[in-house]
């Protein structure tokens, strides 16, 4: 291509023209890379946002489940405590009854000895 308009195409003009065309191709390629990078970044942000939302959702479910497990454990502990109290009360009654029988037996033995 005749760059200086003298009607002749020199080797230097050919090189400059080719360099200019190469520069245009490089600029177009860079623009395309930049655009694809923006799209990739946007896709990554969408993926990140979805992952963050899913993480929050799962964490919420785990938290609710933990609350349920805690409530169940607390209820079970209360029932176990009540059963333990009942067992202790029954054991005290059994010990008192056995002590009363032992006392009666000892007193009967003393009475038999005295008679």
C-alpha positions in Angstrom: 0.0 0.0 0.0 1.3 3.4 -0.9 1.4 5.2 2.4 3.0 8.5 1.3 1.1 8.8 -1.9 4.1 9.0 -4.2 2.7 6.2 -6.5 5.3 3.7 -5.4 5.0 1.0 -2.8 8.4 0.5 -1.1 9.5 -2.3 1.2 9.3 0.1 4.2 5.7 1.0 3.3 4.8 -2.7 3.1 6.4 -3.3 6.5 4.6 -0.3 8.1 1.3 -1.4 6.5 1.8 -5.0 7.8 2.7 -3.7 11.2 -0.4 -1.5 11.3 -2.6 -4.4 10.3 -0.9 -6.6 12.9 -1.5 -3.9 15.5 -5.2 -3.8 14.5 -5.4 -7.6 14.8 -3.7 -7.4 18.2 -6.0 -4.6 19.4 -9.1 -6.7 18.3 -7.7 -9.8 20.1 -7.0 -7.8 23.2 -10.6 -6.3 23.1 -12.0 -9.8 22.8 -9.8 -11.1 25.6 -10.9 -8.2 27.8 -14.6 -8.8 27.0 -14.3 -12.6 27.7 -12.5 -11.8 30.9 -15.4 -9.5 32.0 -17.9 -12.3 31.1 -15.8 -14.8 33.0 -15.6 -12.5 36.0 -19.4 -12.0 35.8 -19.9 -15.8 35.6 -17.6 -16.3 38.6 -19.5 -13.7 40.6 -22.8 -15.4 39.8 -21.3 -18.7 40.8 -19.9 -17.2 44.0 -23.2 -15.6 44.9 -25.0 -18.9 44.4 -22.4 -20.7 46.5 -22.7 -18.1 49.2 -26.5 -18.3 49.2 -26.4 -22.1 49.3 -23.9 -22.0 52.2 -26.2 -19.7 54.1 -29.1 -22.0 53.4 -27.2 -25.0 54.6 -25.9 -23.2 57.6 -29.4 -22.1 58.5 -30.7 -25.7 58.2 -27.8 -27.0 60.4 -28.5 -24.3 62.9 -32.2 -25.2 63.1 -31.3 -28.9 63.4 -28.8 -28.1 66.1 -31.5 -26.2 68.0 -33.9 -29.2 67.6 -31.2 -31.6 68.8 -30.5 -29.3 71.8 -34.2 -29.1 72.6 -34.5 -32.9 72.4 -31.4 -33.4 74.5 -32.7 -30.9 77.1 -36.1 -32.6 77.2 -34.4 -36.1 77.5 -32.1 -34.7 80.3 -35.2 -33.4 82.1 -37.0 -36.8 81.8 -33.8 -38.6 83.1 -33.6 -36.2 86.0 -37.3 -36.8 86.8 -36.7 -40.6 86.7 -33.6 -40.3 88.8 -35.6 -38.3 91.4 -38.4 -40.9 91.3 -35.9 -43.7 91.7 -34.2 -41.9 94.7 -37.6 -41.3 96.3 -38.6 -45.0 95.9 -35.2 -46.1 97.2 -35.6 -43.9 100.3 -39.1 -45.4 100.9 -37.6 -48.9 100.4 -34.8 -48.1 102.8 -37.2 -46.6 105.4 -39.5 -49.7 105.0 -36.6 -52.1 105.4 -35.3 -50.1 108.4 -38.8 -50.2 110.0 -39.0 -54.0 109.4 -35.5 -54.4 110.9 -36.4 -52.3 113.9 -39.7 -54.4 114.4 -37.7 -57.6 114.0 -35.1 -56.4 116.6 -37.8 -55.3 119.0 -39.7 -58.6 118.6 -36.4 -60.5 119.3 -35.9 -58.4 122.4 -39.5 -59.0 123.5 -39.1 -62.7 122.9 -35.9 -62.8 124.9 -37.5 -61.0 127.8 -40.5 -63.2 127.9 
